[in-house]
Amino acid sequence: MERSVTQIALFAALIAVLGLVPQITLISGVPITAQSLGVMLCGTVLGARKGALAVLLFLLLVMLGLPLLSGGRGGIGVLAGPTVGFIVGFPVAAFLAGLVVEKWRAPVGVAAFAGSVLGGIVAMYACGTVGMALVLDKTLPEAALLNTPFLAGDLIKTVLAGLITNGLARVRPGALLSRP
């Protein structure tokens, strides 16, 4: 139990630290950040349940006002901006990424890449597009079009998540909780 709490807290901290990487804000008002890589790694390394819990802990701290989102944003007000859908999608993304790694018996790196694509792109974009459409008063296709500039960077993050998870599995197999 104590070990699990520590791991969850460490991965919540990883997401926060990745928020220190300078963001690039696009015309839609949604920034390109490294934090989604942290969300993917929560799932691929910790597994579905613990990965989602790490993200929920991170979001709880953000909602309490800690400026942990990229650009030093925090507080409940972030839920009123165009990033609300992505924020809501964070725990879903971690859960799905972890679920794929847990259930699919492909090589670890392949499963982590596929899980990151499903969670970190498909699920997160679905949530993000709906949030942008609501906040920016756009149709779903218009909001989806605003998300297209993020795809290249997010594909790179999915590859990195696969490589990092695979590397961790080779160096410290016991640290990879997503593969019991």
Secondary structure, DSSP 8 states (H G I E B T S, - for coil): -HHHHHHHHHHHHHHHHHTTS--EE-TTS-EE-SHHHHHHHHHHHH-HHHHHHHHHHHHHHHHTT---BTTTB-SGGGGGSTTHHHHHHHHHHHHHHHHHHHH--S-HHHHHHHHHIIIIIIIHHHHHHHHHHHHHT--HHHHHHHHGGGHHHHHHHHHHHHHHHHHHHHH-GGG-TT--
